[in-house]
């Protein structure tokens, strides 16, 4: 779920350097008005992405359900294609079944524009997916970019050529990129002609103009482009895919920029090619140092690549990125140095370490920071996971077990489940790492509504937890004061477990999973018994660990389900105060939901509304669409209970929009569903069925973010 926006959909900001392309833009716009699939084709660096983005911004107002952007360049293979497209249209798909089913359902009734950028390396799976989506969603229009057409029936292809070399647009692009107002006649015009009007080549030349001047760049290009073909940086593998014979000029221009780079810059260029997504200086340093590149020399080399436009300048968050064409060139050089495997392993190790730190520091003041860090590095975490699944399944299990809970909270349930199931199948690791992965998989299955498989995983998790904690106790019993679990160095962690006869953290989490499953299947007594048993046997309080806190949370919900409302509210308020001291967000948000439900059950809709809004604020910060949907349901119920029929209808319609974004029908705790139906029937009768339906549908078809803003404003606001 994205932050509040003024328009439906999500498109990246346009590049302020867009120049020319008026005729091409009109062609794309006209094609989008007539055809359901339009593909812009052309060689790398010719400007397909920029044109598609400009066309999508222009076309967005003609698609009531918005324009949505998917960057496919971050994928190595097709395994996560559907998950990435689903995420790009804000589908936090919680449903099981075939991967594309939820996406087809999400788009079935919408009239939206879906942009698939950089399809070339996934042309066949993209073609299959697009054909399926177009068949399922009559109102869908797809704009794709790639180096060749997708080959889907009804596709309209627009071939994009370079800018006219001697025309005004090529010169305007060079002027803007270089920051100089060159005359049409002279070195700048000659550069445009020599580079055949290819936008990426012109940008690389502009960077060198800023460093050397236009005359020097013209002369250097002349010596390179006039050389025999075999001398034009003819060093790339798979040239037929990336560098068609008629556009060797771009190849020469990138090779020329490579030659002008210092040896350290060239080495860094090659090593940075392992990143599939944005990277910051810290990640670049961790992955790319070695030999002459060290912590002292790498920042200067990175600045040099930015000056030469090989690497994009940092964004507001300090993250850089490479264009795909330039990254591919660097990857070829990395392969020629024989470092591809080494650097890929270093990349995987770095992101495994980041994942482990995120998992370790989830409990406490850095939770929100790590949650956002995991989200920001999602592409490279997936890349690292794919590498480790091939080279070190035990490490893959460790990585995905560390981040899967955060992925599930974010709505990436398919990716979490896919990674966990693959790693559990391939890895032979036992003990702590496997128990944690089973716990994460169980939570994911519960959120998907897969209660049968979740029960099996829950039982496996409990057995693995007992096995791991018993083995750790046995191996380290000779350590004075040993309490069960061990740290990363293999030493016992004092105070974390509870010895042979007391449950440790793994058993606590296994109990929390069993309790969650019992709650969601309408068995509050079972939930109360299972978590109560382990909490009574374990040492420590709820603040001591995330596992203990989760068990206490389950117990609060179980008490609510059992009708012990005063006790549930008292425990919830104590836990919430504790979470505020810890600056813990996820449990605090869940507690606000429970307190809202308790308020409803106790006949206090005003208190329920306040807690529901607090929950919504928390889930919005966490980007959790399912949490927003649940929170809107409890708020709508509270408003209906208070007799605020129009506001209840508005919030309920917005809630339905968010439920649809999860790919599943409304659900929640059984007690809330009954209350929601009861009070909704009452306000429907009080304001009249037609009035209620009109408000509900208006909220459902409006911008979900706007509806959420209205819900959060509370009484007394327009």
Secondary structure by P-SEA (a helix, b strand, c coil): ccccccccccccccccccccaaaaaaaaaaaaacccbbbbbbcccccaaaaaaaaaaaaccccccbbbbbbccccccccaaaaaaaaaaccccccccccaaaaaaaacccbbbbbbcccccaaaaaaaaaaaaaaacccbbbbbbccccccccbbbbbbbbccccccaaaaaaaaaaaccccccccaaaaaaaaacccaaaaaaaaaaaacccaaaaaaaaaaaaacccccccccccccccccccccaaaaaaaaaaaaaccaaaaaaaaaaccccccccaaaaaacccccccccccaaaaaaaaaaacccccccccbbbbbcaaaaaaaaaaaaaacaaaaaaaaaaaaaaaaaaaaaaaccccaaaaaaaaaaaaaaaaaaaaaaaaaccaaaaaaaaaacaaaaaaacaaaaaaaaaaaaaaacccccaaaaaaaaaaaaaaaaacaaaaaaaaaaaaaaaaaaaaaaaaaacccccccccccccccccccccccccccccaaaaaaaaaaaaaaaaaccaaaaaaaaaaaaaaccccccccaaaaaaaaaaaaaaaaacaaaaaaaaaaaaaaaaaaacccaaaaaaaaaaaaaaaaaccaaaaaaaaaaaaaaaaaaccaaaaaaaaaaaaaaaaaacaaaaaaaaaaaaaaaaaaacccccccaaaaaaaaaaaaaaaaaacaaaaaaaaaaaaaccaaaaaaaaacccccc
